[in-house]
Amino acid sequence: MRAESRQLAAIVLAAGKGTRMKSQLPKVLHPLAGVPMVGRVVSTLNSIGIQDICAVIGGELEQLSACLENYQPLTLTVQTDRLGTGEAVACAGFGFNNTPVPNYAKGYWWSGTKLDCKHVLICAGDTPALDGQVLRSFLDSCFSRDSRLAVLAMRHPQPRGYGRILTDDQGQLQAIVEEKDATASEKKIDICNSGVIFAEKDLLFSLLGRLTTANAQKEYYLTDCFALARKQGIGADVWVTDHYEAFDGVNDRRQLADLEQRILRRIRENWMLQGVTFQLAESTYIEDTVLIGEDSVIGPHCSLLGRTRIGKSCEIGSHVCLKDVIIPDGTKVPPGTIQSSTTAS
């Protein structure tokens, strides 16, 4: 990450109700391979050097804040009315110093240090497959071009449901049109909004102050900031990636299961590259926090959970469940073993 990133903070939008999840648990707290989806987003931001993060939360404040304590330091602000992405980002203003919050923003500061920065990176808390390499390339492009406002766009083979990116002949952004407001011709566009936006903080909050609810949803659209900027003669850059899968969101439990399968496959492949064998690999459930030594063999239908540590040259039989345990080098664990401990470190 470039030195300019020291003036960069992230805003993570985590206030969505998630009604289609049919759950009492806030949507962004649903786990994938043992990690809440918002935790995955925060960890990805940390992995590319972004430590100053303001998460905007909605209802179930105690649950959300308790979970996010595991990812400190974080600044938390509350969006009370949840009137769209524009209001959500406006409510992030309660977590920044010297930042005028638009009058329509109903919320408040909850916890953490008030932040100071020149630029912000906005992303959604329900996109757990976020790719750090893609984010890093986007940010490098923004800093090298001295962007004041930019969107990370994705070329998507099935654009239905996404906001469409409208550009002029020079490739500058004209507007982002939400699906429900798009014309028939605009819906054919396959360059879509990923939900990741880069902006000068002061410019962003100036634009947020001019948002209205004159749209199909009667909400404050964050994306309307781009058209407002253009009217002021302020250009916005578009950076396009083909890695659209990195921005898949979760709206229901089917999407949650699909994304978890992708994450589990990535975890297993990482261990395979480090010398671990999985027999009937797709049947093994393994969480991010598990460590495995080289030349170990994991049998079919195993569950490896928590802070389990498996040494080198171990043989883990089929249908084994290990949680928070230490398996010494060369150990053979019989099939069907169920072992849990709080002593692993």
VMD Tcl script that draws the C-alpha trace (Angstrom):
set ca {
  {0.00 0.00 0.00}
  {1.28 3.46 -0.86}
  {2.24 5.99 1.80}
  {-0.87 8.00 0.97}
  {-2.94 5.26 2.64}
  {-1.95 6.76 6.00}
  {-4.57 9.42 5.21}
  {-7.16 6.76 4.40}
  {-9.96 5.40 6.57}
  {-12.61 2.85 5.67}
  {-16.36 3.03 6.18}
  {-18.05 -0.36 6.48}
  {-21.83 -0.36 6.07}
  {-23.24 -2.94 8.48}
  {-26.68 -1.60 9.40}
  {-28.83 -3.59 6.98}
  {-31.83 -5.41 8.45}
  {-31.32 -8.58 6.41}
  {-35.02 -9.50 6.50}
  {-34.56 -12.23 3.86}
  {-32.23 -14.12 6.21}
  {-35.29 -14.91 8.38}
  {-33.18 -14.65 11.51}
  {-32.95 -12.87 14.86}
  {-29.20 -12.62 14.28}
  {-28.09 -9.45 12.43}
  {-27.25 -10.37 8.84}
  {-23.61 -9.29 8.97}
  {-23.00 -11.53 12.01}
  {-23.86 -14.75 10.18}
  {-20.61 -16.77 10.00}
  {-18.82 -18.26 7.03}
  {-16.20 -20.87 7.99}
  {-16.43 -19.66 11.56}
  {-15.99 -15.93 10.90}
  {-18.87 -13.38 10.82}
  {-19.17 -11.86 7.37}
  {-18.50 -8.33 8.65}
  {-15.42 -9.69 10.43}
  {-14.14 -11.00 7.10}
  {-14.57 -7.55 5.56}
  {-12.70 -5.87 8.42}
  {-9.90 -8.44 8.27}
  {-9.50 -7.91 4.52}
  {-9.20 -4.16 5.05}
  {-6.61 -4.75 7.78}
  {-4.67 -7.06 5.45}
  {-4.05 -4.20 3.00}
  {-2.96 -1.79 5.69}
  {-6.20 -0.01 6.57}
  {-6.46 0.21 10.35}
  {-8.80 3.20 10.77}
  {-12.28 1.77 10.22}
  {-15.71 3.16 11.03}
  {-18.48 0.56 10.97}
  {-22.06 1.83 10.69}
  {-24.46 -0.43 12.57}
  {-28.24 -0.43 12.95}
  {-30.42 -2.46 15.32}
  {-29.24 -5.17 17.73}
  {-26.48 -2.82 18.92}
  {-25.29 -4.97 21.80}
  {-24.86 -8.03 19.59}
  {-23.08 -6.12 16.86}
  {-20.76 -4.19 19.13}
  {-19.90 -7.33 21.14}
  {-18.89 -9.13 17.96}
  {-16.92 -6.21 16.58}
  {-14.93 -5.93 19.81}
  {-12.94 -8.87 18.41}
  {-11.74 -6.63 15.58}
  {-10.56 -3.62 17.57}
  {-9.66 -0.89 17.16}
  {-12.92 0.07 15.45}
  {-15.10 3.16 15.52}
  {-18.83 2.40 15.63}
  {-21.65 4.73 14.67}
  {-25.38 4.05 14.58}
  {-27.85 4.58 11.72}
  {-31.22 4.83 13.44}
  {-33.75 5.11 10.59}
  {-31.86 3.13 7.92}
  {-33.05 5.24 5.01}
  {-30.60 4.01 2.40}
  {-26.87 3.84 1.71}
  {-26.54 7.62 1.50}
  {-27.89 8.04 5.00}
  {-25.72 5.16 6.21}
  {-22.53 6.86 5.01}
  {-23.80 10.19 6.36}
  {-24.15 8.54 9.79}
  {-20.50 7.48 9.56}
  {-19.79 11.19 9.90}
  {-20.52 10.91 13.62}
  {-17.30 8.92 13.87}
  {-15.02 11.51 12.23}
  {-13.58 14.73 13.59}
  {-14.45 18.03 11.90}
  {-17.06 16.46 9.64}
  {-20.45 18.15 9.10}
  {-23.17 15.50 9.21}
  {-26.19 16.12 6.93}
  {-29.37 17.13 8.77}
  {-31.32 14.13 7.48}
  {-28.90 11.63 9.06}
  {-30.54 10.10 12.10}
  {-27.86 8.45 14.19}
  {-25.03 8.96 16.64}
  {-21.53 7.94 17.69}
  {-21.49 4.64 19.63}
  {-17.89 3.78 20.51}
  {-14.24 4.04 19.51}
  {-11.88 6.86 18.63}
  {-13.08 9.72 16.44}
  {-11.11 9.43 13.19}
  {-9.11 11.91 11.12}
  {-8.40 11.27 7.44}
  {-8.30 12.88 4.02}
  {-9.77 9.99 2.02}
  {-12.32 7.27 2.70}
  {-12.95 3.86 1.20}
  {-16.57 2.70 1.46}
  {-17.57 -0.96 1.33}
  {-20.44 -3.20 2.46}
  {-20.33 -5.41 5.52}
  {-22.24 -8.19 3.73}
  {-19.59 -8.86 1.04}
  {-17.43 -11.43 2.85}
  {-15.54 -12.58 -0.26}
  {-13.94 -9.14 -0.69}
  {-10.54 -9.52 -2.38}
  {-7.64 -7.58 -0.86}
  {-5.57 -7.66 -4.05}
  {-8.40 -6.08 -6.04}
  {-8.91 -3.41 -3.38}
  {-5.17 -2.65 -3.30}
  {-5.03 -2.23 -7.10}
  {-8.08 0.04 -7.01}
  {-6.57 2.23 -4.28}
  {-3.21 2.42 -6.04}
  {-5.03 3.63 -9.15}
  {-6.96 6.24 -7.15}
  {-3.84 7.64 -5.50}
  {-1.80 7.63 -8.72}
  {-4.57 9.52 -10.55}
  {-5.20 11.92 -7.65}
  {-8.83 10.87 -7.74}
  {-11.26 12.93 -5.72}
  {-14.08 10.47 -6.34}
  {-13.93 6.98 -7.84}
  {-15.94 3.78 -8.05}
  {-14.72 0.21 -8.29}
  {-16.83 -1.24 -11.08}
  {-17.17 -4.87 -12.10}
  {-17.93 -6.47 -15.41}
  {-20.74 -8.87 -14.50}
  {-22.24 -11.61 -16.74}
  {-25.54 -11.38 -14.85}
  {-26.00 -7.70 -13.97}
  {-29.59 -7.99 -12.80}
  {-30.06 -6.25 -9.45}
  {-26.89 -4.15 -9.60}
  {-26.54 -0.42 -10.18}
  {-25.33 0.29 -13.73}
  {-22.28 2.44 -14.47}
  {-22.89 5.15 -17.08}
  {-19.77 6.75 -18.59}
  {-19.05 9.39 -21.21}
  {-16.83 8.98 -24.30}
  {-13.72 9.63 -22.19}
  {-14.60 6.90 -19.72}
  {-15.52 9.37 -16.97}
  {-18.46 8.47 -14.81}
  {-21.73 10.19 -15.65}
  {-23.93 8.47 -13.09}
  {-24.74 5.22 -11.33}
  {-28.32 4.18 -12.00}
  {-29.97 1.76 -9.60}
  {-31.78 -1.23 -11.09}
  {-35.26 0.00 -10.13}
  {-34.59 3.39 -11.74}
  {-32.84 2.08 -14.89}
  {-34.33 2.22 -18.37}
  {-34.54 -0.89 -20.57}
  {-31.36 0.09 -22.43}
  {-29.49 0.89 -19.21}
  {-30.35 -2.54 -17.83}
  {-28.39 -4.10 -20.71}
  {-25.15 -2.52 -19.44}
  {-22.86 -5.14 -17.86}
  {-20.51 -2.73 -16.03}
  {-21.93 -2.58 -12.53}
  {-21.36 -0.91 -9.22}
  {-19.46 -3.17 -6.79}
  {-20.43 -1.00 -3.84}
  {-16.80 0.02 -3.23}
  {-16.25 3.79 -3.47}
  {-13.21 6.01 -2.90}
  {-13.60 9.69 -2.09}
  {-12.07 12.75 -0.54}
  {-13.87 12.84 2.79}
  {-14.74 16.55 2.75}
  {-16.02 16.37 -0.82}
  {-18.06 13.27 -0.02}
  {-19.85 14.82 2.95}
  {-20.51 18.00 0.99}
  {-22.23 15.88 -1.68}
  {-24.08 13.80 0.92}
  {-25.60 17.02 2.27}
  {-27.34 17.57 -1.08}
  {-28.97 14.15 -1.43}
  {-32.74 13.82 -1.73}
  {-35.18 10.89 -1.72}
  {-36.48 11.56 -5.25}
  {-36.20 7.96 -6.43}
  {-38.17 4.72 -6.61}
  {-37.13 3.58 -3.15}
  {-37.68 6.96 -1.46}
  {-34.24 6.58 0.12}
  {-30.98 8.51 0.16}
  {-28.83 6.88 -2.52}
  {-25.09 7.11 -1.99}
  {-24.65 6.66 -5.73}
  {-26.46 9.94 -6.45}
  {-23.31 11.69 -5.21}
  {-21.65 10.98 -8.55}
  {-24.28 12.83 -10.59}
  {-24.16 15.71 -8.09}
  {-20.37 15.89 -8.43}
  {-20.62 15.95 -12.21}
  {-23.02 18.91 -12.06}
  {-20.32 20.75 -10.10}
  {-17.74 19.93 -12.76}
  {-16.03 17.34 -10.55}
  {-15.09 14.19 -12.44}
  {-15.22 10.68 -11.05}
  {-12.92 7.86 -12.09}
  {-14.06 4.34 -12.91}
  {-11.79 1.35 -12.29}
  {-13.12 -1.93 -13.73}
  {-12.36 -5.48 -12.63}
  {-13.48 -8.83 -14.04}
  {-13.36 -10.39 -10.55}
  {-17.05 -9.84 -9.91}
  {-17.26 -12.82 -7.54}
  {-15.28 -10.84 -4.95}
  {-18.26 -8.51 -4.48}
  {-21.05 -11.04 -4.15}
  {-23.31 -10.00 -1.31}
  {-25.40 -12.13 1.02}
  {-29.13 -11.53 1.18}
  {-30.44 -14.99 2.12}
  {-29.20 -18.30 3.43}
  {-28.75 -19.81 -0.04}
  {-26.27 -17.10 -0.94}
  {-24.62 -17.56 2.46}
  {-24.13 -21.29 1.77}
  {-22.79 -20.67 -1.75}
  {-20.23 -18.16 -0.52}
  {-19.18 -20.39 2.37}
  {-18.43 -23.20 -0.07}
  {-16.15 -20.87 -2.04}
  {-14.37 -19.73 1.11}
  {-13.94 -23.31 2.36}
  {-12.50 -24.34 -1.00}
  {-10.00 -21.48 -0.82}
  {-8.96 -22.47 2.72}
  {-8.42 -26.11 1.73}
  {-6.50 -25.17 -1.41}
  {-4.22 -22.94 0.66}
  {-3.33 -25.88 2.94}
  {-2.84 -28.20 -0.03}
  {-0.25 -25.77 -1.40}
  {1.50 -26.03 1.97}
  {1.76 -29.81 1.86}
  {-1.49 -31.03 3.42}
  {-3.55 -33.84 1.87}
  {-7.36 -33.86 2.06}
  {-9.12 -37.11 1.21}
  {-12.47 -36.32 -0.38}
  {-11.56 -32.67 0.10}
  {-15.01 -31.19 -0.53}
  {-16.33 -33.05 2.53}
  {-13.99 -31.32 5.01}
  {-15.20 -28.31 6.96}
  {-12.26 -26.19 8.15}
  {-12.24 -22.77 9.75}
  {-9.77 -19.98 9.02}
  {-8.20 -20.17 12.46}
  {-7.06 -23.80 12.12}
  {-3.36 -24.56 11.50}
  {-2.04 -27.78 9.90}
  {1.54 -29.01 9.53}
  {2.99 -30.35 6.29}
  {2.60 -34.03 5.30}
  {-0.54 -34.36 7.41}
  {-3.48 -36.25 5.93}
  {-7.08 -35.24 6.67}
  {-9.62 -38.02 6.12}
  {-13.11 -37.60 4.67}
  {-15.93 -35.81 6.47}
  {-13.83 -34.03 9.09}
  {-14.69 -30.84 10.96}
  {-11.69 -28.77 12.08}
  {-12.80 -25.86 14.23}
  {-11.62 -22.92 16.28}
  {-7.94 -22.71 17.19}
  {-7.14 -26.34 16.48}
  {-3.44 -26.96 15.81}
  {-2.48 -30.12 13.89}
  {1.21 -30.91 13.77}
  {3.34 -32.35 10.97}
  {2.83 -35.87 9.55}
  {-0.45 -36.45 11.38}
  {-3.19 -38.77 10.17}
  {-6.71 -37.60 10.94}
  {-9.26 -40.37 10.38}
  {-12.65 -39.96 8.77}
  {-15.59 -38.31 10.55}
  {-13.35 -36.61 13.12}
  {-14.39 -33.37 14.85}
  {-11.64 -31.33 16.52}
  {-12.24 -28.00 18.23}
  {-9.57 -25.88 19.97}
  {-7.19 -28.81 20.43}
  {-3.47 -29.38 19.84}
  {-2.50 -32.52 17.91}
  {1.26 -33.23 18.25}
  {3.48 -34.16 15.29}
  {2.99 -37.69 14.01}
  {-0.28 -38.33 15.84}
  {-2.87 -40.72 14.39}
  {-6.40 -39.68 15.33}
  {-8.86 -42.61 15.01}
  {-11.97 -42.29 12.84}
  {-15.02 -40.89 14.61}
  {-13.02 -39.03 17.27}
  {-14.73 -36.00 18.80}
  {-12.38 -33.84 20.83}
  {-12.76 -30.33 22.23}
  {-10.63 -28.30 24.58}
  {-10.17 -24.74 25.80}
  {-6.44 -25.19 26.39}
  {-5.22 -24.72 22.80}
  {-3.23 -21.55 22.24}
}
mol new
graphics top color blue
foreach p $ca { graphics top sphere $p radius 0.5 }
foreach p [lrange $ca 0 end-1] q [lrange $ca 1 end] { graphics top cylinder $p $q radius 0.2 }
display resetview
